Amino acid sequence: MIRLEDLTLFVRSAVLGSFSNAAREANLLPAQVSAAIKRLERDLNVRLFARSTRSLRLTAEGEQYLPYARDVLRTLQLGHEQLQQGEQELQGTIQIAAPSDLGRNVILPWLTAFRREHPRVNLRLQLSDQVTDVFRDPVDVALRYGGSDDASYIAMPLAAANRAVLVASPGYIASHLPLLSPADIPQHNGLLYMIRGRLFDQWLFSRGNESQQVTARGGLICDDADVVRRWAVEGEGIAYKSWMDVASDVRQGRLQLLLPEWSGRSVPFNLVCPHRKQLSPVVRALYAYLKTRSEVVMEGLPGLSADQAAVTPASVIRPEPSE
């Protein structure tokens, strides 16, 4: 008979990368965690971890078993939350991953306001431009840019019509040659985003049936999308950013749109989770809250109708980097 405690320690050891870290988190001795893992391996008749004096890693069988173990624990947690929902008051813990720029400057105040309305909900926020694996990483939902036909997870649209826009500060615009078309972009200092060795210097624009892709050039490159936006606000160059990232800066005059008659590439914004069974009352309430606020932001995008600002039904997506 598999013990729930053993299953929990297996998942936490895999996430934290060591028995010692899992023991510290659970207020146990490392030897107790090691014994629990051995007991679980004996119950399953497989080896879950490859151990050495310097490292701990999952075996192929451990990799295969991990998502199922997490699903079991999550299902039990959801059941407990449902039983504790007395008087329809939301409660529970939700772990959220979000892109750096959007997370800090847009999502963070929204989450703070959401928790003020639901004080019994605990939020754990992870900010990173690295794409979160919603199956393996310790998150319940991810807020993510991108779109495709990959059916591996559930995506609930927050801003389906979101797209990239070209922006610069008023000071930069006043002191540099005007941009009359995308072809002028290489003459300006492009503020470039890079992640996992890939440089995002190909900027796509469309207008009616016409499209242009230009190679941006510049001396400022960062793997944090928030830094790229800050450089733009400080007048260091032009940036190709998601509208959701820069809408507040545009509204408050810190940035101005360039080539507004041209549309940047589509960057749909979604709430992603691995399975429909993870759509707990807390997740559904959070989605509705974020959707309402995202739609308000999208209403400020030039050339977008009210119908386009509204989201479309839930779909499946593949992630794209935040920009």
C-alpha positions in Angstrom: 0.0 0.0 0.0 1.5 3.3 -1.1 1.6 5.9 1.7 0.5 9.4 0.9 3.5 10.8 2.8 5.9 8.8 0.7 4.3 10.1 -2.5 4.5 13.7 -1.2 8.2 13.3 -0.3 8.9 11.8 -3.7 7.4 14.8 -5.5 9.1 17.4 -3.3 12.5 15.6 -3.7 12.1 15.7 -7.4 11.2 19.3 -7.5 13.8 20.5 -4.9 16.6 18.2 -6.3 17.7 16.6 -3.0 16.5 14.6 -0.1 18.1 17.2 2.3 16.0 20.0 0.8 12.8 17.9 0.9 13.6 17.0 4.5 14.2 20.6 5.5 10.9 21.6 4.0 9.0 18.9 5.8 10.8 19.3 9.1 12.2 15.8 8.8 15.7 14.2 8.8 17.2 13.4 5.4 17.4 9.7 6.5 13.6 9.7 7.0 13.1 11.1 3.5 15.5 8.5 2.1 13.6 5.7 3.9 10.3 7.0 2.5 11.7 7.0 -1.1 13.1 3.5 -0.7 9.7 2.3 0.7 7.9 3.8 -2.3 10.4 2.2 -4.7 9.8 -1.1 -3.1 6.0 -0.7 -3.3 6.3 0.2 -7.1 9.1 -2.3 -7.7 11.1 0.3 -9.7 14.0 2.7 -9.0 12.8 6.3 -9.0 16.0 8.1 -8.4 19.6 7.6 -9.5 21.7 8.6 -6.4 25.3 9.6 -6.1 27.3 11.4 -3.4 27.0 14.6 -5.4 23.7 14.5 -7.3 20.2 13.2 -7.3 18.2 12.8 -10.5 15.1 11.0 -11.6 15.4 7.7 -13.5 13.4 7.2 -16.7 10.8 5.4 -14.5 10.9 8.3 -12.1 10.3 10.8 -14.9 7.4 8.8 -16.1 5.8 8.4 -12.7 6.3 12.0 -11.5 3.3 13.6 -13.3 1.0 10.9 -12.1 2.1 11.4 -8.5 1.6 15.1 -8.8 -1.9 14.5 -10.2 -2.8 12.3 -7.3 -1.7 14.9 -4.7 -3.4 17.7 -6.6 -6.7 15.8 -6.8 -6.6 15.2 -3.1 -5.8 18.9 -2.5 -8.8 19.9 -4.7 -11.0 17.5 -2.8 -10.0 19.0 0.5 -10.5 22.6 -0.9 -14.0 21.6 -2.0 -14.9 20.3 1.4 -13.6 23.5 3.0 -15.5 25.8 0.7 -18.2 26.5 3.4 -20.5 29.4 2.5 -19.0 29.6 -1.0 -16.0 31.5 0.3 -13.0 30.8 -1.9 -10.0 29.3 -0.2 -6.9 27.3 -1.0 -3.5 27.7 -2.5 -2.7 28.4 -6.1 0.8 28.5 -7.6 1.1 30.8 -10.6 3.9 31.3 -13.2 4.0 34.5 -15.3 6.5 36.3 -17.6 8.9 38.7 -16.0 7.7 42.0 -17.5 4.0 41.4 -17.5 4.1 39.7 -14.2 5.9 42.5 -12.3 4.1 45.5 -13.9 0.6 44.3 -14.8 -0.3 40.9 -13.2 1.2 41.6 -9.7 -1.2 44.4 -8.8 -4.1 42.4 -10.2 -3.2 39.4 -8.0 -2.8 41.6 -5.0 -6.3 43.1 -5.6 -7.7 39.6 -6.2 -6.4 38.4 -2.8 -7.8 41.4 -1.0 -11.2 40.2 -2.2 -10.5 36.6 -1.3 -8.2 36.7 1.8 -8.4 32.9 2.3 -6.7 32.3 -1.0 -3.0 31.9 -0.9 -1.0 32.9 -4.0 2.5 31.7 -4.9 3.9 33.7 -7.8 6.9 32.7 -9.9 8.2 35.3 -12.4 10.5 34.2 -15.2 10.8 34.5 -19.0 11.7 30.8 -19.1 8.6 28.8 -20.3 7.2 26.9 -17.4 6.5 23.2 -17.8 3.0 23.0 -16.3 3.3 19.2 -16.1 6.6 19.0 -14.3 7.2 22.3 -12.5 5.4 23.0 -9.2 2.7 25.3 -10.6 -1.0 25.0 -11.0 -1.5 27.5 -13.8 0.8 29.6 -16.0 0.1 33.0 -17.6 1.7 32.7 -21.0 2.0 34.3 -24.4 1.7 32.2 -27.6 -0.6 30.0 -29.7 -0.7 26.8 -31.7 -2.6 23.5 -32.3 -0.7 21.6 -29.6 -3.3 19.6 -27.7 -1.1 18.8 -24.7 -2.7 21.3 -22.3 -5.7 23.6 -21.8 -5.4 27.3 -22.6 -8.1 29.8 -21.5 -7.7 33.1 -23.5 -7.2 36.3 -21.6 -6.3 38.6 -24.5 -6.6 36.6 -27.8 -6.1 39.7 -29.9 -3.0 40.9 -28.2 -0.1 41.7 -30.6 3.3 43.2 -30.7 3.7 46.9 -31.2 6.7 49.2 -31.9 7.4 51.8 -29.2 9.9 54.4 -28.1 10.0 57.2 -25.6 8.9 60.7 -26.5 12.5 61.9 -26.0 13.9 59.3 -28.3 11.4 60.1 -31.0 12.1 63.8 -30.8 15.9 63.4 -31.2 16.0 60.8 -34.0 15.0 60.4 -37.6 11.3 59.6 -38.0 10.2 56.0 -38.9 8.0 56.1 -41.9 7.9 52.4 -42.6 9.3 49.1 -41.1 12.2 49.4 -43.6 13.5 52.3 -41.5 13.9 50.2 -38.3 17.6 49.1 -39.0 18.6 52.8 -38.9 17.6 52.9 -35.2 18.9 51.3 -32.1 16.8 48.3 -31.5 16.4 47.1 -28.0 16.7 43.3 -28.3 15.4 40.4 -26.3 17.3 37.1 -26.1 16.5 33.8 -24.3 18.2 30.4 -24.3 20.7 31.7 -26.8 18.1 32.8 -29.3 18.1 36.5 -30.3 14.6 37.9 -31.2 15.7 40.4 -33.8 13.3 39.5 -36.6 10.4 41.9 -36.3 7.3 41.2 -38.3 4.7 43.8 -39.5 1.6 43.6 -41.6 -0.8 46.1 -43.1 -3.7 44.8 -45.2 -2.3 42.2 -47.6 1.3 43.5 -47.2 3.8 42.1 -44.7 7.4 43.0 -43.9 9.9 41.3 -41.7 13.0 43.4 -40.7 16.1 42.6 -38.8 16.5 44.9 -35.9 20.0 46.0 -34.8 21.2 47.5 -31.6 23.8 47.5 -28.8 21.5 46.6 -25.9 20.4 43.0 -25.4 18.9 41.3 -22.4 17.2 38.0 -21.5 14.7 39.8 -19.2 11.8 41.4 -21.1 11.3 43.9 -18.3 14.7 45.3 -18.9 14.0 45.8 -22.6 10.8 47.8 -21.7 12.8 49.9 -19.1 15.4 50.7 -21.7 12.7 51.9 -24.0 11.2 54.1 -21.3 14.6 55.6 -20.6 15.0 56.6 -24.2 17.7 54.1 -25.2 16.0 53.0 -28.5 13.0 51.3 -30.0 11.3 48.2 -28.7 9.0 45.5 -30.3 6.9 44.5 -27.4 3.6 42.9 -26.5 0.8 45.5 -26.2 -0.1 44.0 -22.8 3.5 44.8 -21.6 3.5 48.5 -22.6 -0.2 49.6 -22.6 0.3 51.4 -19.2 3.4 53.1 -20.4 1.6 54.3 -23.6 -1.4 55.4 -21.7 0.7 57.5 -19.2 2.9 59.0 -21.9 6.2 57.2 -21.1 6.1 55.5 -24.4 4.6 56.3 -27.8 3.5 53.9 -30.6 5.5 54.0 -33.8 4.0 52.9 -37.1 0.5 52.4 -35.6 -0.9 51.7 -39.0 1.2 48.5 -39.1 0.3 45.5 -36.9 3.0 43.4 -35.2 2.8 39.7 -34.9 0.0 38.1 -32.9 0.9 37.4 -29.3 -2.3 35.9 -27.7 -2.2 35.9 -23.9 -3.6 32.9 -22.1 -4.1 31.1 -18.7 -2.7 27.6 -19.1 -3.2 24.5 -17.0 -2.4 20.8 -17.6 -5.9 19.3 -17.2 -9.5 20.5 -16.9 -9.7 18.8 -13.6 -7.4 21.5 -12.3 -10.0 24.1 -13.0 -10.9 24.5 -9.3 -13.2 27.2 -8.1 -10.2 29.3 -7.2 -8.7 28.9 -10.7 -12.0 29.7 -12.3 -12.5 32.8 -10.2 -8.9 34.0 -10.9 -9.4 33.4 -14.6 -12.6 35.5 -14.6 -10.9 38.3 -12.7 -7.8 38.4 -15.0 -10.0 38.2 -18.1 -12.0 41.2 -17.2 -8.9 43.3 -16.6 -7.1 42.0 -19.7 -10.1 43.0 -21.8 -9.9 46.6 -20.4 -6.2 46.8 -21.4 -6.9 45.5 -24.9 -9.6 48.2 -25.5 -6.7 50.7 -25.6 -5.0 49.0 -28.5 -5.4 51.3 -31.6 -7.4 49.7 -34.4 -9.0 47.1 -32.2 -12.8 46.8 -32.0 -14.7 45.9 -28.8 -15.5 42.6 -30.3 -11.9 41.9 -31.1 -10.9 42.8 -27.5 -13.1 40.1 -26.1 -11.6 36.7 -25.7 -12.4 33.6 -27.6 -13.3 30.1 -26.2 -10.7 28.0 -24.4 -8.2 26.4 -26.8 -4.8 24.7 -26.7 -1.5 26.5 -27.2 2.2 26.2 -27.5 4.2 28.8 -25.6 6.1 31.7 -27.2 8.6 33.9 -25.4 7.5 37.2 -23.8 8.8 40.2 -25.6 
